[in-house]
């Protein structure tokens, strides 16, 4: 049923939403600040008065919802609320940025400018509009972190109301969310927002699995509550006896997190023991927090058997996003492992809402110094990336993604000084972290007294001694194995200096050579020489000349315009053959030789559709197409990580895709089989595949180790239904423990 507007009812709803917003900020704002919020609300209502969302509701519902998320869920102050109310005004209405600046000042105007999408750049097929907008967000965020916090609130509300969008829009927005916004929320410690964004995205990119896990969670709710009550009762009683006031709560792991664990552990839903966790939160002075955490942990250990290998201590060494807690995993009376999280009220607020929520500049004088420093450290890294990245927006986005990684390692110098670097950092990263000169002259290192090369990946706790040589100089290929922006920026600067020296020397030497030949040093002359050497890069060309590799005889040969008649004849023949074949002939030729090419119902028979090798979609899978050129569309599963990355960067290339029902083409697919070896196992497998299901096997490899066997079966199959039937039958073979489809999740 479509939305039926009721103007009077909508007016009351708008006022109701506004009153809720004010109630969220009332205790932390002054009368003057609330007056400013009211002014922003009035402008937003007037600006959006004739606009409606896809759902049919008044558009003003959206900025009000974003402002409420900012105030209530992220806990920001008055300035952020004002910006949230006005965040779409400049982009979608006739009100300009200068007007906002005149009314609300520079700070509000700058934040809103950072939130406004780019619309005045000419884009070609190789430019990612999303990446350009993301770069603009980061440039603004490096000056004011509230830009990204409001953007996260905006995205969260859009994801909550995504059901009204077209299927293509759902896939594009969901992919953007999981690729970009989820890691940002995670890096800033916004756990609740990160989890909800992740689940909302999965709901549309992998709906079948999402719905399956959701139903499992709902059906096990009664049993789960009984288990929690039984487990927690003795702990609560002992806490009372010890005089420790702690509030107990429980939480279910997000659907996306459950799915990731199922994939990682290769187990079913029922086999995951930490689907939920019990949390004990207490109020205390900071100086007593750790002591009380350990006291509660001791109580749990005295009451239940615990798993030392699953104990996690984030008290003295918080995560990169500020997360602090003590985790203990205990065995319940029913034989199930249960994770117990122990933390103070302050720690819990940071864990749930993120330390960035405390970073309110002058809005809050009580911002913890360590939280402020962590945000500043990360923003400094962002500024380094902005400074060092001179490529396109996609290069920038990929580097930002690397720096969103929460995993860090701690390294030590021979003198015992410690340094923190991102996981996967190499010897060269560490050298540049110590000093630019050390990085430029680095030839290797001693790690824990063992000599290792430049690209050696370091591990937390390593003691590293950098080895240098005055003859060493930075090389372009070094950029392939460093991860930190500091290393890349220092390296690029050193390479630029060396390249300039080499270019100047090369030009001087070529002038001398041409002078000996009676020729002038002119662009068309050395352009022909560079072309003759088949060097696209001028830097490579001048380095070649500077190293005395060019002779006068070679120059004469390249400038003599000698033609290779055999080459020209061959090229002419190939060109004629291609011209004599139509596009349809080429496609039909491919269809006869390559089973991984097919046609879609709503596309012209002149368009070639190629199955992506990373996820190998079959008829029956949820798929999406990407327009690679005018004649080629690449087909992915909608939940393929590579597809999600492409949708997040090039949403404008998404093509709605569906399978042709009458399709008879067989697709190459594969399954993995594991179990306990027995006599006749191969015979049983082949019997099901060939005799019972009449499928064409391409290859079957079986490896055994002791009593365990691992098999990989590649075969041609027409659709998901056939593959599911095959997997079901193979699981029924005695001693077979696991059968799964081979794809991007398993490779």
Buried (B, 14 or more C-beta within 10 A) or exposed (E): EEEEEEEEEBEEBBEEBBEBBBEBBEEBBEEEBBEBBBBBBEBBBEBBEEEBBEBEBBBBBBBBBBBBBBBBBBBBBBBBBBBBBBBBBBEBBEBEBEBBBEBBEEBBBBBBBBBBBEEEEEEEEEBBBBBBBBBBBBBBBBEBBBBBBBBBBBBBBBBEBBEEBEEBBBBBBBBBBBBBBBBBBBBBBBBBBBBBBBBBBBBBBBBEBBEEBBEBBEEBEEEBEEBBEEBBEBBBEBBEEEEBEBEBEBBBBBBBBBBBBBEEEEEEBEEBBBBBBBBBBBEBEEEEBBEBBBBBBEBBBEBBEBEEEBEEBBBEEBBBBBBBBBBBBBBBEEEBBBBBBBBBBBBBBBBBBBBBBBBBBEBBEEBBEEBBEBBEEBBEBBBBBBEBBEEBBBBBBBBBBEBBBBEBBBBBBEEEEEBEBBBBBBBBBBBBBBEBEBBBBBBBBBBEEEEBEBBBBBBEEBBBBBBBEEEBEBEEEBBEBBBBBBBBBBBBBBBEEBBEEBBEBBBEBBBEBBEEEEBEBEEEBBEBBBEBBEBEEBBBBBBBBBEEEBEEEBBEEBBEEEEEEEEEEEEEEEEEEEEEEEEEEEBEEEBEEEEBBBBBEEBEEEBBBBBBEBBBBBBBBBBBBBBBEEEBBBBBBBBBBBBBBBBBBBBEBBBBBEBBEEBEBBBBBBBBBBBBBEEEBEEBBEBBBEEEBEBEEEEBEBEEEEEEBBBBBBBBBBBBEBBEBBBEBBBEBEEBEBBBBBBBBEE
